[in-house]
Amino acid sequence: MLSLSAVWLLLIVMLMAGLLISGALRPDLAALILVLGLSFSGLLSPQEAFSGFSRSAVIALIALFILTAGLNRTGVSRILGERLSRWAGDSPMRLVAGMTLLTALLSLTMNSVTAAAVVMPLAMQAARRIGMAPSRILIPIAYGALLGGMPTLFTTANLLLSGLLRESQGRSLTMLDFFVVGLFPAALGLLWVILVTWRNLPERSPAGQLMRLHRLNRELAELYGLKDGLVELLVESSSPLSGASLGESGLASQYHLMVVGIRRRGRLILSPSSSETLQPEDVLLVAAGPPGEANLEEAVRALRLRKLPRPVAPEVLEAGEAGLIEILLSPHTTLIGKTLRELRFRERYGLQVLAIWREGRPIRAGLADERLRFGDALLAYGPWERIRILQDDPEFIVLQTNGEPLRTSRRIPAIGIMLGVILASILTTRSVAEVTMAGAVLMILVGCLTMEEAYRAIEWPTVFMV
């Protein structure tokens, strides 16, 4: 017969399993509730319940996130992807092989999700260049990330096992231990994915709808249906908008007109904030989405605006300090089901969402109250300075990366530090936590990334789960 403690443990575990399967709670929150349940029930002491935060595997994982960010900020991952894309040319087979193997290679030195997120924009750009459906390249990349993590010490599960062994037996597993055991099954899996699996994958979207990644602003504007909807409206001196803030104007909420810029006395204000005060003779650069197009004339009459006859080309959005970008929700995002209004997206990120791409078509009306779904791509506009901040947010993957300043001068030191970490893990008896944290500190000291970027690179939900 089970003891009372065993019954409590089973009930707690079953409850947490149910919450995770149903999606009622985020995994990291469920993990914290589990820890608290074990502590309050008396099954574990407070010291035992929270001892996981002091384990060497957690420290190593945090350091690994920083090392990965150092490789990304110096452009190491991107240059590998671009060279592979050129090597693949117009061959789908070579593209799948190259991107899958690249993901597996990166998974040897970084978290699997991070490796896939690094390669995905590069792979989608190359796939759309040759008219290949993303489903036929993204699924092999996902398996490449998982298989590439098998023969390495730097996978979350392997780090955890190595740390537990060190605590119980006084010695930890090394890079070679995992490499010898995991290389053969990983190689077999990669060969199967590259030679067989990808050919049988369905094409989820017509190729004609997929040519939208990493494009020029003109192409992005055309794809999202904005090219013909860019107009200029002059604020007359008698207009009720004169002296009102952009947020108070009602242009977006009432007329579905999005102001992406303001011309004022020969100066162009890009992506103005909602608190920007409108002045007489301001020229508003407006993206009109349906039903905004139908309401445009009504807005002109009611607000005493004057529509200027000159056409507005999308190139006006290509100012050096601002641009159009496409954003995907990351695989572990917590934003599914939330609206842009609830997120206060514009105030929080300083960017304006002009359209949402969903199921092969753009959505341009009622964006503020549109609930986000997996697979959504957001077309946003704003200063590159704010875009670079968004790139460090684990909730998003920024597909369009023009204007991102990479620290290419630190590329060689970054590669050297990562190789040093791998060699030290193989050749020395130091713990993985020591070696990886030393590498992370060196990444910051030599200027591969700043301390603020290092903090933002850490995926805290993963840390809490471990």
C-alpha positions, 0 to 999 in steps of 0.5 A, a space after each residue: 500500500 502506498 504511503 501518504 507521502 507517495 500519494 501526495 507526490 503522485 497527485 502533485 505530479 499528475 496535476 502538473 502533467 495535466 496542466 502542462 498537457 492542457 496548456 493551462 499554464 506556461 511550463 516554467 510557471 508549472 515547474 515553479 508550482 511543482 517545486 512549491 508543492 513539494 516544499 509545502 507538502 513536506 516532501 522536500 525541505 525548502 533547501 532541497 526544493 530550491 537546491 536546483 537553482 544552485 546546480 552547476 548545470 544551471 550555471 553552465 546553461 546560463 553561460 551557454 546562452 551568453 556564449 551563443 549570443 557572442 557568436 550571433 552578435 559577431 556574425 559567425 552564425 550568419 556568415 556560415 548560413 550565407 555561405 551555405 546558401 550560396 553553395 546550395 544555389 538553386 538545388 533544394 536537395 543541397 539547401 536542405 542538406 546544408 541548412 540541416 547540417 548547419 543546424 546540427 553543427 550549431 547544436 553542438 555548441 548551443 541550445 537546440 532551440 537557439 540553433 534552430 532560431 539562428 538558422 531559420 531566417 537564413 533558410 527561409 530566405 534561401 527557400 523563398 529565393 528558389 520557390 521552395 515551401 518553408 515546410 520542406 526546409 523548417 522540419 528538417 532544421 528542427 530535426 537537425 537541431 535535435 539530432 545535433 544535440 545528441 553527441 554534445 555535452 552542451 545540450 540541456 539534458 546532457 548538462 543536467 545529467 553530467 552535473 548530477 553525476 558529478 554531485 553523486 560520483 565526484 566525476 562528470 561526463 565529458 564532451 567525448 563521452 557524449 560524442 562517442 555514444 551519440 555520433 552514430 545515431 545522430 549521423 544516421 538520423 541526419 542522413 535519413 532526414 536529408 536523403 528521404 524525409 524532406 522529399 515526402 513533406 507536404 508543401 503547406 503554402 504555394 510558392 507564390 505566396 512565400 517570396 516575402 523574406 528579407 526583401 527590400 522595403 518596396 517588395 515588403 510593401 507590395 506583398 502586404 498590400 501597402 504600396 497603393 495605400 501610402 498617401 500624404 495628408 496635409 493638416 490644415 490650420 483649421 483642422 481639429 487635429 492641430 494641437 492634438 496628439 497622434 494618439 488622440 487623433 483617432 486616425 488609427 482607432 476610428 479610421 484605420 489609418 496608420 501614420 508612419 511618418 510626419 513631414 514637418 518644415 522639411 524634416 521627416 519624423 519617422 515612426 512618430 510616437 502616439 504622444 507626438 503633437 500634430 501641428 498645422 501644415 504637418 504632412 502625415 504619411 499614412 498607410 491606409 488599410 481596409 476599411 481605412 481605404 474606404 474611410 479615407 475620404 470621410 476622414 479627410 472631410 471630418 478632420 479637415 485634412 487635404 489629400 496631396 495629389 503626389 504619389 508616395 513610393 515605398 522608398 520613402 520608408 527606406 530612410 537610413 535610420 528606420 525601416 520595414 521588418 518582418 517579425 515571427 513569434 518565436 517557438 517558445 513565445 508566451 504571446 499567443 492569444 494576446 492582442 497588440 493592444 494588450 501588449 502595448 506593442 507600440 509603446 513597449 517596442 517603439 515600432 508600429 505594426 502595419 499588417 499581419 500575414 496569416 494563412 497566405 494573406 495580409 490582415 490590415 484592419 483591426 490590428 490592435 484587437 487581432 489575437 496573435 496565432 502561431 505562424 503569424 508574421 508581423 510587418 512592422 516599421 520603426 527606427 533600427 535602434 528599436 529594431 535591434 532591441 527587439 532582436 534581443 527579445 526571446 518572444 520574437 524572431 526578426 526576419 528582416 535584419 538590414 541595419 543590424 550592426 554586427 561586431 565583425 571585428 570580434 568574430 575571430 576572438 568569438 570563434 577562438 573562445 568557443 573552441 577554447 571552451 570545447 577543448 577545455 571541456 574535453 582536455 581538463 578536469 574542470 567542471 562544465 560550469 567553470 569552463 563555460 562561465 569563463 568563456 562567457 566572461 571572456 566574450 564580454 571582456 573582449 567586446 563580443 557583446 555587452 553586459 546588457 546584451 548578455 542578460 537579454 540573451 539568457 532564456 529564463 523560462 528554460 533556466 527555471 524549467 531546468 
